[in-house]
Amino acid sequence: MVGRGDTPARNVIGLLDWYRLSKEVLLVLERPVPCKDLCDFLEDEEDWLVEDEAKVIMRQLVEATLDIHSRGVVHRDLKPKNVLVETGSGHPRVHVIDFGCGSVLREKPYTSFSGTRAYTAPEWYQKHEFYAEPSTVWQLGVVLHQMVTGERPFNGEEEIVHKKLDLWRFVSRDCQDLLRRCLDKRPLARPTMAEILQHPWLQCCSTDVMLRLWVWPCPC
C-alpha cells in the first residue's frame, strides 16, 4: 500500500486517500473490479492451479514482497485471504492487501506475534522470535503449496515444527525443490526472495503464458 503521491508499489493495493477522524484514520483503498481473494479463486479452480498459472501468481507475490521490503515495510501475514486476484479479463494479476499486521522492516528479530498461526514459521513456535525475510519466505512457501496442491503443508503447531514435508508426486521436480527450500525448518537455510526469482521453476515460465497473462515475462 502506498500513500498519496507515492510511486505505486508493484502488485500491492493502492491507497487512494485518507482522512484523520477524531479517534481513527479512514483509508480509501483501490478495489479492482471484479476480483476475489486467492482463497476463493482457488476454490473456483477446484482448489488448485496448474503450475503455469501458479508460477504467474507466485512471481507477482515475490516481486510484491520485494517491493514492500524495499520501502521499509514487512507484511507479516501473507496468505491467500490477503491476496486479491483480478478476474475480469481472465488474467490473474494479483494485489497484496491488508497490512494490519505490518511493521517497520528491521534486521533485528520480531518478538511479538502478529499474523495467522497456520502460516507462521516454525522458529516462532520454537524461540518466540522470527526475522523478516525468512518468515516471509516461509509464508510464500505455504501459499505456493496451497496453489499447486489445494492444501496447506502443515496443520497446527506440532506439524509446523516437526512434520517432514510430504509432497505430491504430480508436482514437478523444480516446484518440489522450491517448496522444500522455502519450507525448510531452518530459517537461515531458506532462500532469499531474490534467490526465489532466480529459481529454475520460475525461470522456465513459458513466454507465451506470461504474455497471455499480462505479467512481466521471466528472463528465460
Summary of the structure (lengths in Angstrom):
residues: 220
radius of gyration: 17.1
end to end distance: 29.8
largest distance: 56.3
contacts: 659
relative contact order: 0.15
helix: 42%
strand: 13%
